[in-house]
Amino acid sequence: MTGTTTPAQDFAGLTALVTGGASGIGAATAALLTARGARVAVLDRDTAGAPEGTVPVAADVTSDSQVRDAVEAAVRELGGLHILVSNAGIGSIGTVEDNPDQEWARVLDVNVLGMVRAARAALPHLRAAALERPGCASITHTCSIAATAGLPQRALYSASKGAVLSLTLAMAADHVREGVRVNCVNPGTADTPWIGRLLDQAEDPAAERAALDARQPLGRLVSADEVAAAIAYLASPAAASVTGTALAVDGGMQGLRLRPAT
């Protein structure tokens, strides 16, 4: 119809910042938002992999000053900020006995406090965007199936993602009346560079990948593009009534209990 925005350009006029946006799920998300009309900045320690057409801003999410400076730089370049995708994170393997306090502090610093720092820096701009264009200000966190399912050898990682899920709900309550929506996606095991490195360390990478594939009812890993599509929905004007929601993108891992294959 003449004069309307087509679905392919539903982010036209909107601006977004994606943390951890130079690889994996973050890069897929930044590329998708750009393709759908948004002006996008990518915050990462190494911005070399930032998708074409995005604005790279280098920062480490464990540094409050670096995050604040990067957000301000992105806002200056983009002319505002409607959307924050807080995706930067790291993994961890082992039971509670396997990682020392220093590793617990490191992972929680990146996976939880990194999101806190990004939100603190972005919220003043998101509030302004909400006044300018109601329904378009949002924060989307990349959480994990590990927040809702007990996975072996993932104690520290699961604890960090459980905190992200609770943080998402608390922030949604805090900011709903300011016009800022807060949601998260819960991917299953995703085919990302981190999983590739994990498989490379296994004694039998092929067998380990087969086991990860089989753990998800669809029988395969989730793709970064599939997670990006879910993030884009939660950040889009189409989700203007969606807040405090965790959207599983896990091949059915969270809710399905299949009988053994025969």
N, C-alpha and C positions, 0 to 999 in steps of 0.2 A: 504494500500500500504506500502511496506517495506520502512523504513527510514522516514516516515512522522509521525507527531504528531496526535494522534486520537483526535476527538472533546472532549472526556471525560477528556483529559489531556491538554487542550489548554492553561492552565496557567503554564505549566511546565517551570521551570527556572525563573519564575517571583516571586516577593515579594510584599506583600501588608500589609498595616496597616489599621485597621477598628476601628474608634472611636465609643464608645458606643456599642462595639462588644460583650458584655457579656450577652445580652438579646435581645429579640424581633427581629426586622429586622437586627440589627447589628450582632447578633449571627448567624442568618440564613445565612447572607452573608459570614461571616468568615468561617462557616462550608462548604458552597458551594465552595468558592474559594480554600479551602484546598483540598476538594474532587477532584477538577479539576486540581490539581497539583501545586498550589501556596504555597509558604511558607508565613504564615500569622501571624501577631502580632495583638493582641487585646488591645486597650487602653480603660480603663474604670475606674471609681472611685472604683468599686468593681469588681474584675476580676473573682470572684468565678464561674460565669456561662460561662466563656470562653470555646468555643468548644474544644474538644479533638484534640490534635495535633497542636494547636496554641500557640503562645508565649504571655503570659500575661504581660502587662506593666500597672501599676497602675498610674493614673493621673486624675486630675480634669481639664476639658477644660476651666474653668474660671481662671486658673492660667497659665500665659505665661511661667513661669519658669518650672512648672511641665510638661507642654506639650512639651517644648523643650527637657527636660531631657528624657522624655518617648520616643520621636521620635528618639533621638540619641541612646538610649538603644535598641530600636527595630532594627534600622539600623545595629548596631554592631552585634546583634544576627542573623539577616537575611542575612547580607552581602550586603545590598543595599536596595533601595526602588523604585519600579516601579509604585505602585498603592496606592493612598490614597482614602479610602472611609470615608467621613466625615459624620457620621451618628448620633453622640451624640446630643440629644435634649430633651426638656421637653415640656409639654403641658400647656395650660391655658384655663380657662373657663370664660366667661363673656363679657359684653359690655364694651365700653370705660369708663363707669361710675363705673364699678365694681372692678377694680384693681387700687391700689395706685401706685404712681411713683416708689416705691421700687420694686414692682412686675414687672412692665414694665422693669426696669433696670435688674432685675434678669433673666427674660426670654430672653431678647435680648442679655444679656451677654453670656448665654449658646448657644442659637440657632443661633446667627449670629457671635458674636465675637469668640465663640468657634471654628467655622469653619475657621475664619481668623487666629487664633493662630495655628491651625493644619496645614494650608496651608503654613504659613510663615516658620514654622519649617521644613516642608517636601520639599518645592520647591527646595532648593539646591540639594537634593538627587534625586529628580525627573528630574531635568535638566541633571544631570550626567547620569541617566538611559536612558534618551532620546537620548543622544549621543551614548551610548553603544548599544541600541536596539531601533531604530526609530519606532514610532507608538505604543510603549508599555507603555509610561508614561502618567498617567491620574489621575485626581481628579474627584470623583463622590460625589455630595452632596445629602443627603436625604432631599428633599423639601416636598411639600404637595399640594394636591388639593386646600387647603386653600389659596395658592398663586394666584390662578386664578379664584376661585369661591367665591361668597359671602356666607359665612356660618353663621347662627345665633349663638350668644353666643361664638364667637371665635375671637373677635377683636384683642386682643394682640397676640394670636397665629398666626392669619392670617398676621398681620403686620410683625412678625418675619420671616415667610416663604415667604412673598412677597420680603423681603430684601434678602433672600437666593436666590431666582430666579434671581433677578437683579445682585447680587454678582456673580452668576454662569456665566451670560452672559459677565459681565465686565472682569472676570478672564479669560474666554475663549479668549477674544480679546487680553488681555495682554500677554498671554503665548503661543498662537498658534505658533508663530515663534520660540519659544524655544523648540518646540516639545512636549509640555505638553497639553493634551486635558482636557477640563473641561466641565462636564455635570451634570445634576441632574435628579433624579426620583421624580415624583409627585404622591405618593400613595393617594388613597382614604382612607376611614376609614379602618384601618388595624386591624386584630385580634391579638393584642399585649398585653403585661402585663399592659400597661398604659390604654388601653381601658377597660381591665378587671377591673382595679381599679375604673375607671369612672362609669362603670355599677354597681359596688358594692355600689356606693354612691347614686344611683338613688332610688327614692321611689318605682318604679316598674322595677327592672332590666330586666325582660323578655320583658316588653313592650318597654323599652328603646332600647334593642338590636334589637327588631323587627323593630323599627323606623329607626335605623341605617342601618339595612339590606335593608330596602325598599328604602332608599335614593339613593342607587346605582342601576343603571338599571339592573345589573346582579342579584340583589336580595339577595346579601350576602356580608359580609365583605371580603376585600382583605386579603390573607394570607401573613405572613411574607416571606414564601418561594417564593411566586410569585414576591414580590418586590425584593428579593435577586436575582432572575433570571434576572430581568431587570438591576439591578446594575452590575451583572456579565457581561452581554452583553456590557454595556457601557464601562466597564473596560477592556474588552477582546481585543486581537489583531484583532478580526473580526470587531470591531468598530473603526479601525484606521483612518477612514475619518469622524468620528462623533465627533463634538465639538460644544459647545454653544447650546446644545439640552436639552429640558425638556421632559422626557418620562413619560407620564401618565400611571399609573397602578391603575386604579380607577373604574373598572367595568363599564366604560362608563359614569361616572358621569360628566366629563368635557364637553364632546361634544354631548351627546345624549339628546334629548328632546322627551321622549316617551308620547304617549297619555295615559290617565288614563286606568288602567286595567278594563275590564268589566266582 
